[in-house]
Amino acid sequence: METRGNYAVVGAIAIALVVALFAFILWISGVSSRSTNAYDIFFNSGVSGLARGSQVQFSGVPVGTVTDIKLMPDTPEFVRVRIAVEKDVPILQGTLATLQSEGFTGVSIVQLTGAQRGAPPLTDPGPFGVPVIPTKPGGLGQLLVSAPQLLERLSTLSARLNQLLDTDNQRAIARTLSNIERLTGALASRSDE
């Protein structure tokens, strides 16, 4: 009898450990009973650094996560990002979404801003059945979008500087500086007069 009692105790402890482990995994993965609202955001630039599970913040406060990222098949310049935001967060008309990079790690988040008190909630369904939050370019996003133009302008400026500082112009500048040096030397020698 004593042996069977030990097996029952060991079995009960093993089952309790498995249940505790399962509860711990659910807790650590962030599964909660909070209900959320889904929204779509259409970015017309790259969303590098953004992934499923990336954080969504409203004025710097974590309020949700990214649940899906898809290229639009008909318009591949747009990327549809679906987010899940806690129901008690006021997503009102006038709310804008930006993509922000978190430090130098390359990880990006979705930042929501601009809701005005008294504005109606954003409830009109978009083309995929959930409301659409409009976007505004973020600081880094604008820089990345304009980077090719900036590089082209720097290249043009470099070519013009090379033309300006060719060997003939360098000799002319050297002669001018030499003449200025002689002139200032002559003026310095006549300073007593």
TIMAR-900193 format. One line per 4 residues: number of its first residue (from 1); their letters; for each residue z, x, y of N, C-alpha, C, CB. Coordinates in steps of 0.02 Angstrom, whole numbers. Glycine has a CB too. Layout:
<pts>
NUM	a	Z/X/Y/Z/X/Y/Z/X/Y/Z/X/Y | ...
</pts>
This chain:
<pts>
1	metr	0/41/-60/0/0/0/0/43/63/59/-46/0 | 36/95/59/42/138/119/-25/166/140/91/194/106 | -69/183/93/-134/211/109/-178/160/145/-169/235/45 | -177/97/122/-217/46/155/-193/34/226/-215/-19/115
5	gnya	-131/37/238/-103/28/305/-128/83/352/-27/28/303 | -131/143/328/-157/199/369/-230/188/387/-147/266/333 | -270/165/339/-341/153/352/-349/99/406/-377/132/288 | -308/48/403/-313/-7/452/-295/19/522/-266/-65/432
9	vvga	-244/61/527/-224/88/592/-279/134/619/-157/126/586 | -305/178/577/-358/224/598/-420/184/619/-376/273/542 | -437/132/582/-495/90/599/-485/55/666/-508/39/545 | -425/28/677/-411/-7/740/-415/42/799/-341/-40/737
13	iaia	-389/102/790/-392/152/844/-464/172/857/-350/215/825 | -504/181/805/-574/199/814/-613/145/851/-607/212/745 | -601/82/834/-634/26/868/-612/23/941/-619/-41/833 | -548/33/953/-523/33/1022/-554/89/1063/-446/39/1023
17	lvva	-562/148/1033/-594/204/1068/-667/190/1084/-589/268/1026 | -704/159/1038/-774/142/1049/-780/91/1106/-807/114/985 | -736/40/1106/-737/-10/1160/-720/23/1227/-686/-67/1144 | -670/68/1228/-652/102/1289/-709/146/1314/-589/144/1278
21	lfaf	-742/180/1268/-799/222/1287/-855/180/1316/-824/262/1226 | -870/123/1286/-922/79/1311/-904/53/1381/-933/19/1263 | -841/34/1391/-818/10/1457/-823/66/1509/-746/-16/1453 | -806/127/1490/-811/184/1535/-883/198/1554/-780/246/1502
25	ilwi	-929/194/1507/-1000/205/1521/-1026/152/1569/-1042/206/1456 | -1008/89/1558/-1028/37/1604/-1000/48/1674/-1005/-31/1578 | -938/70/1678/-906/82/1742/-939/140/1778/-831/96/1733 | -953/194/1742/-982/254/1773/-1054/242/1795/-978/313/1725
29	sgvs	-1091/199/1760/-1160/185/1778/-1165/137/1837/-1197/157/1718 | -1110/110/1859/-1110/68/1918/-1128/-5/1905/-1157/95/1968 | -1127/-26/1843/-1140/-96/1829/-1082/-136/1855/-1152/-108/1753 | -1097/-183/1899/-1043/-223/1927/-1062/-296/1927/-1026/-200/1999
33	srst	-1015/-337/1943/-1027/-409/1942/-1052/-433/2010/-964/-447/1922 | -1062/-387/2058/-1087/-408/2123/-1158/-433/2118/-1083/-350/2174 | -1172/-487/2153/-1240/-513/2153/-1279/-481/2210/-1241/-591/2159 | -1344/-475/2200/-1387/-440/2249/-1447/-483/2267/-1409/-372/2223
37	nayd	-1478/-466/2322/-1542/-495/2343/-1595/-441/2339/-1538/-525/2415 | -1655/-459/2318/-1709/-411/2313/-1754/-416/2375/-1751/-423/2248 | -1778/-359/2398/-1823/-355/2455/-1877/-303/2438/-1785/-335/2521 | -1936/-312/2466/-1990/-263/2460/-1998/-227/2526/-2056/-297/2439
41	iffn	-2017/-164/2522/-2033/-124/2580/-2100/-90/2564/-1976/-70/2597 | -2147/-93/2610/-2213/-62/2599/-2218/-1/2645/-2271/-113/2613 | -2214/58/2616/-2220/120/2654/-2293/142/2653/-2174/177/2625 | -2320/162/2711/-2390/184/2713/-2394/260/2715/-2425/155/2774
45	sgvs	-2342/293/2693/-2343/366/2687/-2307/383/2621/-2308/402/2748 | -2307/446/2603/-2276/467/2541/-2201/452/2540/-2287/540/2530 | -2175/441/2480/-2104/427/2472/-2072/480/2428/-2094/357/2440 | -2093/543/2438/-2066/597/2397/-1991/602/2406/-2100/665/2414
49	glar	-1957/615/2352/-1884/619/2354/-1849/553/2339/-1861/644/2419 | -1888/499/2339/-1859/433/2324/-1871/417/2251/-1891/378/2370 | -1820/390/2218/-1826/374/2147/-1787/310/2133/-1798/432/2103 | -1799/281/2073/-1758/224/2054/-1686/245/2053/-1779/196/1983
53	gsqv	-1644/203/2082/-1573/219/2085/-1554/255/2150/-1554/262/2027 | -1604/273/2192/-1588/303/2257/-1549/254/2299/-1652/326/2294 | -1510/280/2343/-1464/239/2383/-1501/204/2440/-1408/283/2411 | -1478/143/2455/-1500/106/2514/-1440/100/2559/-1529/35/2494
57	qfsg	-1449/120/2622/-1394/116/2671/-1413/70/2728/-1376/187/2698 | -1363/37/2755/-1372/-4/2815/-1328/27/2869/-1352/-80/2802 | -1360/57/2918/-1325/93/2972/-1276/144/2943/-1287/44/3017 | -1296/178/2890/-1256/231/2861/-1207/209/2807/-1218/264/2913
61	vpvg	-1202/144/2794/-1155/117/2744/-1194/101/2680/-1118/54/2770 | -1174/127/2622/-1210/111/2560/-1205/37/2544/-1182/153/2502 | -1264/5/2535/-1265/-67/2522/-1308/-87/2463/-1289/-104/2582 | -1342/-40/2431/-1385/-58/2375/-1421/2/2346/-1435/-109/2397
65	tvtd	-1470/-13/2304/-1508/40/2270/-1582/21/2267/-1481/51/2199 | -1623/72/2255/-1694/63/2243/-1702/44/2170/-1736/127/2261 | -1737/-11/2157/-1745/-34/2088/-1815/-21/2060/-1730/-107/2083 | -1865/-14/2104/-1933/-4/2079/-1976/28/2133/-1964/-71/2057
69	iklm	-2023/71/2112/-2070/104/2157/-2139/99/2125/-2051/179/2171 | -2187/69/2161/-2254/60/2133/-2306/76/2185/-2263/-13/2107 | -2362/106/2163/-2421/112/2205/-2457/45/2206/-2469/169/2179 | -2484/28/2262/-2523/-35/2267/-2593/-21/2240/-2525/-62/2340
73	pdtp	-2615/-56/2188/-2680/-40/2158/-2739/-53/2205/-2689/-81/2095 | -2736/-105/2245/-2792/-121/2290/-2791/-78/2353/-2790/-195/2309 | -2732/-59/2375/-2725/-17/2435/-2679/41/2419/-2697/-59/2496 | -2707/95/2390/-2664/150/2366/-2629/189/2422/-2705/197/2326
77	efvr	-2646/176/2485/-2610/210/2538/-2541/180/2550/-2651/207/2603 | -2528/122/2519/-2462/91/2524/-2423/99/2460/-2470/16/2541 | -2358/110/2468/-2312/115/2411/-2262/58/2419/-2275/185/2409 | -2256/16/2366/-2207/-39/2368/-2142/-15/2338/-2234/-102/2330
81	vria	-2089/-21/2378/-2022/-3/2355/-1980/-66/2353/-1989/52/2401 | -1955/-83/2295/-1911/-142/2289/-1839/-118/2289/-1926/-183/2224 | -1799/-150/2330/-1728/-132/2335/-1685/-192/2318/-1711/-106/2407 | -1625/-177/2294/-1575/-229/2281/-1517/-216/2329/-1550/-229/2206
85	vekd	-1502/-266/2371/-1451/-259/2422/-1397/-312/2409/-1480/-267/2494 | -1334/-293/2418/-1279/-339/2407/-1289/-402/2449/-1212/-306/2424 | -1272/-461/2420/-1284/-525/2452/-1249/-533/2520/-1262/-581/2407 | -1192/-501/2529/-1156/-510/2592/-1182/-467/2649/-1083/-496/2580
89	vpil	-1233/-426/2637/-1262/-384/2690/-1311/-426/2730/-1297/-321/2660 | -1304/-427/2797/-1348/-470/2837/-1416/-439/2849/-1314/-485/2904 | -1464/-455/2806/-1533/-432/2816/-1566/-486/2858/-1571/-420/2747 | -1570/-473/2923/-1595/-523/2971/-1664/-503/2995/-1547/-531/3030
93	qgtl	-1699/-551/3026/-1763/-534/3057/-1751/-482/3111/-1799/-598/3086 | -1791/-431/3112/-1780/-374/3157/-1753/-314/3121/-1734/-394/3213 | -1732/-322/3058/-1709/-265/3019/-1770/-223/3001/-1671/-288/2954 | -1763/-157/3009/-1817/-110/2993/-1794/-60/2942/-1841/-74/3057
97	atlq	-1840/-36/2902/-1825/13/2850/-1859/79/2866/-1847/-12/2780 | -1823/134/2855/-1852/200/2862/-1833/241/2801/-1827/235/2927 | -1873/291/2788/-1860/337/2733/-1829/400/2764/-1925/354/2692 | -1769/418/2741/-1734/476/2769/-1718/525/2714/-1670/455/2805
101	segf	-1726/588/2731/-1709/641/2684/-1636/660/2693/-1755/703/2695 | -1602/671/2638/-1531/689/2639/-1525/765/2636/-1494/656/2581 | -1515/797/2693/-1506/870/2694/-1567/907/2670/-1446/889/2652 | -1556/965/2639/-1611/1007/2616/-1624/999/2541/-1596/1079/2631
105	tgvs	-1594/950/2510/-1600/941/2438/-1666/908/2418/-1543/901/2411 | -1699/875/2464/-1761/840/2447/-1750/769/2424/-1798/877/2395 | -1687/748/2418/-1671/679/2398/-1679/634/2459/-1599/675/2368 | -1712/578/2449/-1722/530/2504/-1684/466/2491/-1797/515/2513
109	ivql	-1669/432/2545/-1636/366/2542/-1675/318/2586/-1561/370/2564 | -1663/254/2576/-1690/202/2620/-1636/183/2669/-1716/139/2579 | -1651/189/2734/-1604/173/2787/-1626/109/2821/-1599/232/2839 | -1582/59/2824/-1596/-5/2857/-1559/-6/2923/-1576/-65/2813
113	tgaq	-1594/-27/2977/-1564/-30/3043/-1594/-88/3082/-1573/36/3082 | -1565/-102/3139/-1597/-145/3188/-1583/-219/3184/-1666/-136/3185 | -1539/-242/3142/-1526/-314/3139/-1488/-335/3202/-1485/-332/3075 | -1510/-391/3231/-1478/-417/3291/-1435/-478/3274/-1530/-435/3345
117	rgap	-1374/-479/3299/-1330/-536/3286/-1362/-600/3312/-1261/-525/3319 | -1360/-652/3273/-1388/-716/3292/-1460/-727/3268/-1386/-723/3366 | -1492/-674/3244/-1560/-681/3218/-1558/-717/3151/-1595/-612/3212 | -1611/-753/3134/-1611/-788/3069/-1619/-738/3012/-1668/-840/3066
121	pltd	-1594/-755/2953/-1601/-710/2896/-1674/-703/2875/-1558/-735/2837 | -1688/-647/2844/-1755/-632/2819/-1762/-665/2750/-1769/-555/2815 | -1796/-722/2747/-1799/-760/2684/-1870/-777/2662/-1760/-823/2691 | -1920/-770/2706/-1989/-789/2687/-2014/-742/2632/-2036/-787/2749
125	pgpf	-2035/-770/2576/-2059/-726/2522/-2125/-693/2540/-2067/-766/2457 | -2131/-630/2520/-2192/-592/2531/-2240/-600/2474/-2175/-519/2541 | -2289/-556/2468/-2341/-563/2416/-2315/-555/2344/-2395/-513/2428 | -2256/-526/2336/-2229/-516/2269/-2167/-559/2257/-2212/-443/2258
129	gvpv	-2158/-612/2297/-2106/-661/2284/-2038/-648/2315/-2097/-668/2213 | -2030/-591/2349/-1966/-577/2383/-1981/-560/2456/-1928/-518/2347 | -1932/-568/2500/-1944/-552/2571/-1963/-479/2581/-1882/-569/2612 | -2002/-466/2634/-2025/-399/2650/-1990/-374/2713/-2102/-398/2659
133	iptk	-1961/-315/2708/-1930/-283/2766/-1982/-236/2797/-1865/-243/2746 | -1998/-245/2862/-2046/-201/2894/-2020/-129/2899/-2064/-227/2963 | -2065/-82/2907/-2046/-12/2911/-2058/16/2980/-2084/30/2859 | -2023/70/2994/-2038/111/3052/-2035/183/3028/-1987/97/3113
137	pggl	-2078/225/3055/-2078/294/3031/-2014/330/3050/-2138/332/3058 | -1986/369/3004/-1928/410/3019/-1949/475/3052/-1888/424/2956 | -1903/513/3077/-1917/576/3111/-1954/625/3066/-1854/607/3136 | -1929/636/3006/-1961/682/2960/-2027/653/2935/-1916/697/2901
141	gqll	-2031/589/2925/-2093/557/2904/-2148/566/2955/-2082/483/2890 | -2131/557/3019/-2181/567/3072/-2204/639/3074/-2153/546/3140 | -2157/685/3065/-2175/756/3065/-2222/773/3007/-2112/800/3062 | -2207/746/2948/-2249/759/2890/-2318/728/2898/-2216/734/2827
145	vsap	-2321/669/2928/-2385/636/2938/-2428/675/2989/-2375/563/2962 | -2396/701/3041/-2433/737/3092/-2441/811/3078/-2400/728/3159 | -2415/836/3022/-2419/907/3006/-2491/933/3002/-2384/921/2941 | -2538/898/2971/-2607/925/2970/-2637/933/3040/-2652/879/2928
149	qlle	-2624/884/3084/-2650/889/3152/-2617/948/3188/-2637/824/3191 | -2553/957/3178/-2518/1012/3209/-2545/1079/3186/-2443/1008/3195 | -2558/1086/3121/-2586/1148/3095/-2656/1161/3122/-2588/1146/3018 | -2696/1108/3129/-2763/1116/3157/-2759/1139/3230/-2802/1049/3153
153	rlst	-2713/1111/3268/-2706/1132/3338/-2681/1204/3343/-2658/1086/3375 | -2635/1223/3299/-2612/1293/3299/-2669/1340/3281/-2554/1302/3250 | -2711/1321/3235/-2768/1362/3216/-2817/1370/3275/-2805/1332/3156 | -2830/1315/3311/-2874/1318/3370/-2844/1362/3424/-2887/1247/3397
157	lsar	-2779/1355/3436/-2745/1397/3486/-2748/1470/3467/-2672/1375/3493 | -2739/1486/3404/-2743/1555/3381/-2813/1583/3391/-2723/1560/3307 | -2864/1543/3376/-2933/1567/3386/-2948/1579/3460/-2984/1516/3358 | -2923/1536/3503/-2935/1545/3575/-2897/1606/3601/-2913/1483/3614
161	lnql	-2837/1618/3577/-2800/1677/3597/-2836/1741/3574/-2728/1676/3569 | -2864/1739/3515/-2903/1797/3491/-2964/1809/3536/-2926/1786/3419 | -2997/1755/3558/-3054/1763/3604/-3030/1792/3671/-3089/1695/3614 | -2974/1767/3695/-2948/1790/3759/-2927/1863/3757/-2889/1747/3780
165	ldtd	-2901/1884/3701/-2876/1953/3695/-2923/1998/3656/-2807/1952/3663 | -2989/1989/3666/-3035/2035/3633/-3031/2104/3667/-3108/2007/3636 | -3067/2153/3641/-3059/2223/3666/-3081/2230/3738/-3100/2271/3622 | -3133/2195/3761/-3155/2199/3831/-3100/2173/3877/-3220/2160/3842
169	nqra	-3071/2116/3859/-3018/2088/3901/-2955/2131/3899/-3001/2016/3878 | -2941/2162/3843/-2883/2207/3839/-2892/2267/3886/-2871/2231/3767 | -2953/2296/3888/-2967/2352/3934/-2961/2329/4006/-3039/2381/3921 | -2986/2269/4022/-2982/2243/4090/-2909/2232/4111/-3022/2178/4096
173	iart	-2869/2206/4065/-2798/2196/4080/-2764/2263/4090/-2764/2156/4024 | -2781/2313/4049/-2751/2380/4056/-2770/2410/4123/-2774/2426/3998 | -2834/2403/4146/-2855/2429/4211/-2818/2394/4267/-2931/2422/4221 | -2810/2328/4262/-2774/2289/4313/-2702/2313/4318/-2777/2214/4298
177	lsni	-2669/2321/4262/-2600/2345/4262/-2595/2415/4291/-2570/2343/4192 | -2644/2458/4276/-2645/2525/4304/-2653/2523/4379/-2701/2567/4272 | -2697/2480/4404/-2707/2473/4476/-2644/2446/4509/-2766/2426/4491 | -2611/2398/4479/-2548/2371/4507/-2496/2426/4509/-2523/2312/4465
181	erlt	-2493/2468/4457/-2444/2522/4457/-2458/2572/4513/-2446/2559/4389 | -2522/2590/4524/-2539/2635/4579/-2522/2604/4646/-2614/2653/4578 | -2537/2539/4655/-2522/2505/4718/-2448/2504/4732/-2550/2434/4716 | -2408/2486/4682/-2335/2484/4693/-2307/2554/4705/-2300/2451/4633
185	gala	-2337/2605/4671/-2316/2674/4684/-2331/2695/4756/-2350/2722/4635 | -2390/2676/4780/-2409/2692/4849/-2364/2656/4898/-2483/2675/4863 | -2349/2593/4886/-2303/2556/4930/-2233/2585/4928/-2302/2483/4910 | -2212/2608/4870/-2144/2638/4864/-2142/2704/4903/-2126/2649/4789
189	srsd	-2196/2743/4901/-2195/2807/4937/-2195/2797/5012/-2254/2851/4917 | -2219/2741/5035/-2221/2727/5108/-2165/2681/5128/-2288/2695/5127 | -2115/2673/5088/-2060/2628/5105/-2022/2652/5165/-2014/2620/5046 | -2020/2718/5179/-1985/2742/5239/-2021/2722/5303/-1978/2819/5236
193	e	-2087/2716/5300/-2125/2697/5359/-2116/2624/5373/-2200/2714/5351
</pts>
